[in-house]
Amino acid sequence: MSSLKHQILLLMLGSLVVLAAIFIFVFGWYMRVRAVDAAIVKAKTDLETCMEIIQLSAPGPWHVEGGTLYKGQTQISHRTELVDHLAELTGDTVTLFLDDTRVATTVRSADGERAIGTKVSDLVALTVLKNGQIYLGEANVVGQLFQTAYEPIRDAQGDIIGIFYVGISKSYAQLFIVNSLIRMALLGLGLTLIVILMTWFFIQKVIIRPLHDITLGTRDVATGHMTEKVNVTGPKEIGDLAVAFNQMVERLGNIADEMSKATAPREQKENYGFFVDEQSVEENDILNESSPMKSSNAGYDGSSNFYCTGGQVLPKGLNQLTLRQIISFLRETDIPVSAENVAEGVNLTRVTVRRYLDFLEQSGVLTTELKYGTVGRPVKLFQSVNDLSINKMG
């Protein structure tokens, strides 16, 4: 079963993916409409600009002579210089019609040739040639869809003799949409990463870390160690759980004290200024004779307790199973480690692990050094003196 933090992360990522997909769909549809509108606006603006350029480059009225379209003294029909220049300036396709027939154009037919002699669509012919109106919108231009602008061409008497056209391919609109989506996707990705990091930091600090501390404290109690009360802050539910845990620890401590008083021996003897029961003294005498770590203080940790280095009596609050677990972790670790590293390795609280490390240090099995960082307090690192010492302790 995956951990709570992984489930939260998957839920968060899944929600963001769904929201992103919905956003991209809605934004894509919106940008499609906006792209069409932008293309029509561009076509209308380019139409007006090109007509001004034609007026300046070829002054004089529009007229027809011998079936050929002229602007002033400049022949327009079957001449490509003007339409090519306008197309280069605007990026549009440009066409000049005599009546409804193309006589100068940059539009290409399917075979790649200029579409000279082809006709305008019926809808455009009705709007522009018959009604004398400007046509703006999508139109079929030689088999392709364009966003277009058509304007009637009038002679000196005001009669409609042709059409001027500019058109923007749908690929322009699609390119506009794609570029907009890419920009929005990059922006959305950046914002998503920021939201994920902020949310993950919040969850880690407010939910995961407090639960982790309570879990380690519970494991301490389960392995026979009376742990310290946890100092956890967080939402109401986490706070209530911490309060309940602290009440449990306090109650277990009271029960342990009551049982200790009830089972204490009636007679004790004084030994080296402190009191131990007769069985402990007898066991310690035997172990001091046979222990591989026998010394003048073997079996004594400087307090009112005896400890063991393989079967001996450990200080109060320590047990042999947890000691072996910590020793096993240290044996597998070749580098100096902190109490926090060991606590994470054996899944116990740092307070409990520190008591075992201090005991091993007093026994001469571990050495310590202080590691100074750039900021904060120095960290105390523990390392075994040699593998033989660890094996003796285990």
C-alpha positions as a printed Julia matrix, in Angstrom:
394×3 Matrix{Float64}:
   0.0     0.0     0.0
   1.44    3.39   -0.96
   2.13    5.97    1.72
  -0.19    8.85    2.54
   2.17   11.44    1.07
   2.35    9.49   -2.2
  -1.44    9.23   -2.36
  -1.76   12.97   -1.71
   0.86   13.69   -4.37
  -0.9    11.47   -6.93
  -4.26   13.06   -6.11
  -2.78   16.53   -6.46
  -1.01   15.72   -9.74
  -4.12   14.01  -11.13
  -6.27   17.01  -10.26
  -3.79   19.4   -11.87
  -3.62   17.27  -15.03
  -7.42   17.22  -15.34
  -7.64   20.97  -14.72
  -4.85   21.6   -17.24
  -6.6    19.47  -19.88
  -9.88   21.32  -19.35
  -8.09   24.67  -19.42
  -6.23   23.87  -22.64
  -9.44   22.7   -24.32
 -11.38   25.81  -23.31
  -8.48   28.11  -24.1
  -7.91   26.43  -27.47
 -11.56   26.9   -28.4
 -11.43   30.51  -27.26
  -8.19   31.18  -29.12
  -9.65   29.63  -32.27
 -12.43   32.21  -32.22
  -9.97   34.97  -31.38
  -7.61   33.86  -34.14
 -10.41   34.05  -36.71
 -11.35   37.51  -35.49
  -7.71   38.61  -35.56
  -7.29   37.28  -39.09
 -10.38   39.16  -40.3
  -9.17   42.37  -38.67
  -5.77   41.91  -40.29
  -7.37   41.25  -43.69
  -9.48   44.41  -43.45
  -6.5    46.5   -42.37
  -4.29   45.06  -45.1
  -7.02   45.73  -47.66
  -7.12   49.43  -46.76
  -3.32   49.66  -46.63
  -2.89   48.01  -50.03
  -5.47   50.27  -51.66
  -3.56   53.3   -50.35
  -0.3    51.92  -51.76
  -1.96   51.27  -55.15
  -3.33   54.79  -55.18
   0.11   56.26  -54.5
   2.05   54.0   -56.87
  -0.45   54.22  -59.75
  -2.42   57.5   -59.55
  -5.49   57.94  -61.65
  -8.93   56.31  -61.96
  -9.66   52.66  -62.54
 -10.83   51.89  -66.05
 -11.08   49.14  -68.65
  -9.63   49.36  -72.14
  -9.94   46.5   -74.61
 -10.79   44.0   -71.88
  -7.72   45.02  -69.84
  -7.83   46.57  -66.37
  -5.89   49.81  -65.83
  -5.17   52.09  -62.88
  -4.44   55.47  -64.37
  -1.83   54.79  -67.04
  -0.65   51.57  -65.36
  -1.78   48.25  -66.79
  -2.94   45.9   -64.05
  -4.12   42.84  -65.97
  -1.53   40.11  -66.45
   1.1    42.09  -64.51
   2.54   40.49  -61.34
   4.85   43.23  -60.02
   2.16   45.09  -58.07
   0.44   42.07  -56.46
   3.8    40.45  -55.6
   4.97   43.66  -53.91
   1.77   43.93  -51.87
   1.92   40.25  -50.89
   5.51   40.67  -49.74
   4.56   43.68  -47.58
   1.54   42.07  -45.9
   2.22   38.34  -46.03
  -1.23   37.87  -47.61
  -2.4    36.55  -50.93
  -3.42   39.42  -53.22
  -5.69   39.42  -56.27
  -7.15   41.98  -58.71
 -10.33   40.98  -60.57
 -11.77   42.32  -63.76
 -15.44   41.82  -63.09
 -15.42   38.31  -61.48
 -12.23   36.99  -63.16
  -8.7    37.05  -61.76
  -6.37   39.1   -63.96
  -3.44   39.55  -61.51
  -2.93   37.32  -58.48
  -0.49   35.63  -56.13
  -2.95   32.78  -55.52
  -1.69   29.47  -56.88
  -3.8    26.67  -58.3
  -3.29   23.0   -57.57
  -0.62   22.7   -60.27
   1.39   25.57  -58.73
   0.61   28.09  -61.47
  -0.92   31.5   -60.83
  -4.7    31.17  -60.87
  -5.2    33.7   -63.71
  -8.62   33.43  -65.36
 -10.32   31.68  -62.4
 -13.57   33.04  -61.02
 -14.52   34.45  -57.64
 -17.0    32.46  -55.54
 -20.7    33.07  -56.08
 -21.23   34.36  -52.54
 -18.49   36.96  -52.91
 -19.72   37.95  -56.38
 -23.21   38.51  -54.98
 -21.97   40.59  -52.05
 -19.34   42.67  -53.82
 -20.26   42.91  -57.51
 -24.04   43.01  -57.19
 -24.59   44.63  -53.79
 -21.45   46.78  -53.82
 -20.45   45.85  -50.3
 -17.15   44.85  -48.71
 -16.98   41.13  -47.95
 -15.16   40.05  -44.76
 -14.93   36.44  -43.64
 -14.05   32.94  -44.69
 -14.15   32.18  -48.4
 -13.15   29.39  -50.77
 -10.22   30.63  -52.83
  -9.31   28.2   -55.6
 -10.21   25.21  -53.42
  -8.63   26.5   -50.19
 -10.22   28.27  -47.23
  -8.94   31.75  -46.41
  -9.97   34.55  -44.11
 -10.6    37.21  -46.72
 -11.45   40.8   -47.46
 -12.96   41.83  -50.85
 -13.63   45.41  -51.94
 -15.35   46.55  -55.13
 -13.26   48.46  -57.7
 -15.15   51.43  -59.22
 -14.34   53.49  -62.27
 -14.57   57.26  -62.53
 -18.36   57.06  -62.99
 -18.77   54.9   -59.86
 -19.6    51.72  -61.71
 -18.22   48.46  -60.31
 -15.72   47.02  -62.78
 -13.79   44.61  -60.59
 -12.72   43.43  -57.16
  -9.62   43.87  -55.02
  -8.85   40.98  -52.65
  -6.46   40.09  -49.81
  -6.61   36.77  -48.01
  -4.99   35.08  -45.01
  -4.58   31.32  -45.09
  -6.11   29.26  -42.29
  -2.61   28.07  -41.54
  -1.97   31.57  -40.18
  -4.82   31.2   -37.73
  -3.64   27.72  -36.79
  -0.1    28.99  -36.26
  -1.48   31.79  -34.11
  -3.41   29.27  -32.01
  -0.46   26.89  -31.66
   1.91   29.66  -30.6
  -0.61   30.97  -28.09
  -1.16   27.48  -26.65
   2.59   26.92  -26.35
   3.04   30.19  -24.48
   0.12   29.42  -22.2
   1.34   25.85  -21.65
   4.78   27.09  -20.6
   3.23   29.68  -18.31
   0.83   27.09  -16.91
   3.64   24.61  -16.36
   5.62   27.17  -14.39
   2.6    28.1   -12.27
   1.77   24.42  -11.77
   5.26   23.66  -10.51
   5.05   26.59   -8.09
   1.65   25.41   -6.82
   2.92   21.83   -6.45
   6.0    22.92   -4.5
   4.01   25.22   -2.22
   1.3    22.6    -1.65
   3.85   19.83   -1.08
   5.75   21.98    1.42
   2.5    22.77    3.23
   1.39   19.12    3.33
   4.84   17.94    4.42
   5.03   20.49    7.23
   1.43   20.46    8.43
   0.39   16.82    7.9
   3.17   14.4     6.99
   5.84   15.58    9.47
   3.5    15.65   12.52
   2.14   12.2    11.63
   5.7    10.93   11.19
   6.68   12.2    14.65
   3.62   10.62   16.24
   4.27    7.35   14.4
   7.86    7.19   15.65
   6.7     7.95   19.17
   4.11    5.17   18.93
   6.78    2.75   17.68
   8.94    3.67   20.67
   6.11    2.76   23.0
   5.46   -0.47   21.08
   9.11   -1.53   21.48
   9.03   -0.97   25.23
  10.45    2.56   25.44
   8.75    5.32   27.3
   9.06    8.16   24.85
   8.94   11.88   25.37
   5.7    13.69   24.71
   5.48   14.86   21.13
   5.43   18.59   20.45
   3.27   18.74   17.34
   1.41   21.68   15.88
  -0.97   21.51   12.97
  -4.66   21.35   12.04
  -7.23   20.52   14.7
  -7.32   16.82   13.81
  -3.52   16.5    14.04
  -3.51   18.47   17.29
  -6.19   16.23   18.79
  -4.17   13.15   17.8
  -1.02   14.6    19.43
  -2.94   15.39   22.63
  -4.36   11.85   22.74
  -0.87   10.4    22.19
   0.64   12.52   24.97
  -2.16   11.47   27.31
  -1.41    7.83   26.47
   2.31    8.29   27.16
   1.59   10.01   30.45
  -0.82    7.28   31.49
   1.61    4.5    30.53
   4.32    6.26   32.52
   2.08    6.35   35.59
   1.23    2.67   35.18
   4.91    1.78   34.84
   5.76    3.73   38.01
   2.97    2.03   39.94
   4.08   -1.43   38.79
   7.7    -0.61   39.63
   6.73    0.36   43.16
   4.57   -2.73   43.57
   7.31   -5.14   42.47
  10.3    -3.44   44.13
  12.24   -5.74   46.5
  11.74   -5.09   50.16
  15.42   -5.34   50.91
  18.17   -3.59   48.96
  21.83   -3.33   49.66
  24.07   -0.34   49.14
  26.86   -0.72   46.58
  29.29    2.07   45.61
  26.94    4.73   46.91
  23.86    3.56   45.02
  21.31    0.78   45.49
  20.71   -2.3    43.32
  18.85   -5.49   44.06
  20.73   -8.63   45.0
  20.02  -10.44   41.75
  21.44   -7.55   39.68
  24.62   -7.47   41.79
  25.07  -11.22   41.5
  24.5   -11.18   37.72
  26.86   -8.25   37.32
  29.61  -10.01   39.27
  29.32  -13.03   37.0
  29.21  -10.96   33.82
  32.18   -8.84   34.88
  34.24  -11.98   35.09
  33.24  -13.31   31.65
  32.56  -10.18   29.55
  34.93   -9.59   26.6
  34.85   -5.87   27.49
  35.88   -6.42   31.11
  37.62   -3.44   32.67
  37.76   -1.67   35.99
  34.38   -0.11   35.27
  32.96   -2.9    33.13
  29.23   -3.24   33.62
  28.87    0.23   35.13
  27.82    3.33   33.25
  28.52    5.89   35.97
  24.91    5.99   37.16
  22.89    3.76   39.41
  22.45    1.15   36.68
  24.32   -1.77   35.3
  24.48   -2.38   31.58
  25.25   -5.33   29.43
  27.51   -5.93   26.47
  25.95   -9.19   25.39
  23.47  -10.47   27.92
  24.22   -8.01   30.74
  21.67   -5.77   32.37
  21.16   -2.58   30.32
  20.38    0.81   31.85
  16.78    1.41   32.69
  14.72    2.17   29.59
  17.01    0.35   27.13
  16.51   -3.13   25.75
  18.75   -5.61   23.97
  16.58   -5.92   20.81
  16.65   -2.24   20.03
  20.35   -2.1    20.88
  21.06   -4.85   18.35
  18.93   -3.03   15.77
  20.94    0.16   16.18
  24.25   -1.74   16.21
  23.23   -3.51   13.0
  22.52   -0.18   11.34
  25.85    1.25   12.49
  27.66   -1.88   11.29
  26.2    -1.41    7.79
  27.1     2.28    7.72
  30.7     3.1     6.98
  30.47    6.86    7.41
  29.82    9.03   10.49
  26.09    9.48   11.06
  23.98   11.76   13.2
  21.33   10.69   15.67
  18.71   11.84   13.19
  20.18    9.6    10.47
  20.11    6.6    12.79
  16.55    7.42   13.9
  15.38    7.44   10.29
  17.26    4.2     9.62
  15.68    2.25   12.5
  12.31    4.05   12.56
  12.54    5.33   16.13
  12.45    8.81   17.58
  15.66   10.77   17.77
  15.33   11.09   21.54
  15.23    7.31   22.01
  18.06    6.66   19.56
  20.2     9.32   21.2
  20.03    7.46   24.53
  21.4     4.31   22.9
  24.12    6.24   21.07
  25.17    7.97   24.28
  25.32    4.57   25.99
  27.49    3.14   23.22
  29.71    6.19   23.33
  30.18    5.83   27.11
  31.01    2.16   26.54
  33.86    3.18   24.24
  32.3     1.55   21.2
  31.56    4.81   19.38
  33.55    7.96   18.83
  32.01   11.34   18.12
  32.9    14.44   16.19
  31.19   17.77   15.61
  30.39   18.85   12.07
  30.09   22.58   11.62
  27.94   23.95    8.82
  27.68   27.42    7.4
  24.64   28.2     9.55
  22.98   26.71   12.6
  24.32   24.61   15.42
  27.02   21.95   14.86
  25.85   18.38   14.31
  27.22   15.55   16.45
  28.29   12.57   14.33
  28.82    9.02   15.63
  31.15    6.36   14.23
  32.26    2.99   15.55
  35.83    2.68   16.86
  36.24   -0.57   14.92
  34.11   -3.44   13.75
  35.34   -5.65   16.62
  33.81   -3.34   19.2
  30.5    -3.38   17.43
  30.52   -7.13   17.2
  31.25   -7.42   20.92
  28.32   -5.14   21.7
  26.02   -7.12   19.43
